[in-house]
Amino acid sequence: MTKGQIVSYFANKFEITRKTAASIIDEYAALAISETKKKGVFVLPGIGKSVLVNRKARKGRNPATGEPIKIPAKTVVKIKPAKAFKEAIVLPKK
């Protein structure tokens, strides 16, 4: 779904204007970003959580030349799905 489709869905579902729905979605996204930056984790109830993870420096290879290179350490964001979210989407194995 695009942001516009999500805005339309919420506007129709809760009988609010598209502008109000867009404002709520934008504010929620801003809150998720600021809390993840500040605390390192933000829980999306029923969906999962975003977590800051530190990756160690490591060795790699330049795919074009095959030359060994050093990949520096960095911080990345990972989205970890909630158990209920995964179970609702992924079918159990037979």
DRENDO-1510 file (C-alpha; in Angstrom, 1 decimal, always signed):
<recs>
REC; n; res; u; v; w
REC; 1; MET; +0.0; +0.0; +0.0 .
REC; 2; THR; +1.1; +3.5; -0.7 .
REC; 3; LYS; +0.9; +6.3; +1.9 .
REC; 4; GLY; -2.0; +7.8; +0.0 .
REC; 5; GLN; -3.9; +4.5; +0.1 .
REC; 6; ILE; -3.3; +4.2; +3.9 .
REC; 7; VAL; -4.5; +7.8; +4.4 .
REC; 8; SER; -7.6; +7.1; +2.4 .
REC; 9; TYR; -8.3; +3.9; +4.4 .
REC; 10; PHE; -8.0; +5.6; +7.8 .
REC; 11; ALA; -10.0; +8.6; +6.6 .
REC; 12; ASN; -12.9; +6.4; +5.5 .
REC; 13; LYS; -12.6; +4.0; +8.5 .
REC; 14; PHE; -12.7; +6.7; +11.2 .
REC; 15; GLU; -14.7; +9.3; +9.2 .
REC; 16; ILE; -12.0; +12.0; +9.4 .
REC; 17; THR; -10.5; +14.2; +6.7 .
REC; 18; ARG; -7.7; +12.9; +4.5 .
REC; 19; LYS; -5.6; +15.9; +5.9 .
REC; 20; THR; -6.2; +14.8; +9.5 .
REC; 21; ALA; -5.4; +11.2; +8.7 .
REC; 22; ALA; -2.2; +12.2; +6.9 .
REC; 23; SER; -1.2; +14.4; +9.8 .
REC; 24; ILE; -1.7; +11.4; +12.3 .
REC; 25; ILE; +0.4; +9.1; +10.1 .
REC; 26; ASP; +3.2; +11.7; +9.7 .
REC; 27; GLU; +3.3; +12.4; +13.5 .
REC; 28; TYR; +3.4; +8.6; +14.2 .
REC; 29; ALA; +6.3; +8.2; +11.8 .
REC; 30; ALA; +8.1; +11.2; +13.4 .
REC; 31; LEU; +7.5; +9.7; +16.9 .
REC; 32; ALA; +8.9; +6.3; +15.8 .
REC; 33; ILE; +12.1; +8.0; +14.3 .
REC; 34; SER; +12.7; +10.2; +17.4 .
REC; 35; GLU; +12.2; +7.4; +19.9 .
REC; 36; THR; +14.3; +5.0; +18.0 .
REC; 37; LYS; +17.1; +7.6; +17.8 .
REC; 38; LYS; +16.8; +8.5; +21.5 .
REC; 39; LYS; +16.1; +5.1; +23.2 .
REC; 40; GLY; +17.3; +2.6; +20.5 .
REC; 41; VAL; +14.0; +0.9; +20.4 .
REC; 42; PHE; +10.4; +1.8; +19.4 .
REC; 43; VAL; +7.5; -0.7; +19.8 .
REC; 44; LEU; +4.8; -0.8; +17.1 .
REC; 45; PRO; +2.0; -2.5; +19.1 .
REC; 46; GLY; +0.8; -5.6; +17.3 .
REC; 47; ILE; +3.4; -5.3; +14.5 .
REC; 48; GLY; +6.8; -5.4; +16.1 .
REC; 49; LYS; +9.6; -3.1; +17.0 .
REC; 50; SER; +12.4; -1.1; +15.4 .
REC; 51; VAL; +15.8; -1.6; +17.1 .
REC; 52; LEU; +19.2; +0.1; +16.6 .
REC; 53; VAL; +21.8; -2.5; +16.2 .
REC; 54; ASN; +25.6; -2.0; +16.1 .
REC; 55; ARG; +27.4; -3.9; +13.4 .
REC; 56; LYS; +31.1; -4.7; +13.9 .
REC; 57; ALA; +33.8; -3.8; +11.4 .
REC; 58; ARG; +34.4; -6.8; +9.0 .
REC; 59; LYS; +36.4; -7.8; +6.0 .
REC; 60; GLY; +34.7; -8.1; +2.6 .
REC; 61; ARG; +35.5; -8.2; -1.1 .
REC; 62; ASN; +35.0; -5.7; -3.8 .
REC; 63; PRO; +32.6; -7.6; -6.2 .
REC; 64; ALA; +34.1; -5.9; -9.3 .
REC; 65; THR; +37.8; -6.6; -8.6 .
REC; 66; GLY; +37.7; -9.3; -5.9 .
REC; 67; GLU; +40.1; -7.2; -3.9 .
REC; 68; PRO; +39.8; -7.5; -0.1 .
REC; 69; ILE; +38.3; -4.4; +1.6 .
REC; 70; LYS; +37.5; -3.4; +5.2 .
REC; 71; ILE; +33.9; -2.6; +5.9 .
REC; 72; PRO; +33.6; -0.1; +8.7 .
REC; 73; ALA; +31.5; -0.6; +11.8 .
REC; 74; LYS; +28.1; +1.1; +11.7 .
REC; 75; THR; +24.7; +1.4; +13.3 .
REC; 76; VAL; +21.7; +0.1; +11.5 .
REC; 77; VAL; +17.9; -0.1; +12.1 .
REC; 78; LYS; +16.3; -3.5; +12.2 .
REC; 79; ILE; +12.5; -4.2; +12.3 .
REC; 80; LYS; +11.7; -7.2; +14.3 .
REC; 81; PRO; +8.1; -8.5; +13.7 .
REC; 82; ALA; +6.0; -9.4; +16.7 .
REC; 83; LYS; +5.2; -13.1; +17.2 .
REC; 84; ALA; +1.4; -12.6; +16.7 .
REC; 85; PHE; +2.1; -10.6; +13.5 .
REC; 86; LYS; +4.4; -13.4; +12.1 .
REC; 87; GLU; +1.9; -16.1; +13.1 .
REC; 88; ALA; -1.0; -14.2; +11.4 .
REC; 89; ILE; +0.9; -13.9; +8.1 .
REC; 90; VAL; +3.2; -17.0; +7.8 .
REC; 91; LEU; +1.3; -20.3; +7.3 .
REC; 92; PRO; +2.4; -23.1; +9.6 .
REC; 93; LYS; +4.5; -25.8; +8.0 .
REC; 94; LYS; +2.8; -29.2; +7.4 .
</recs>
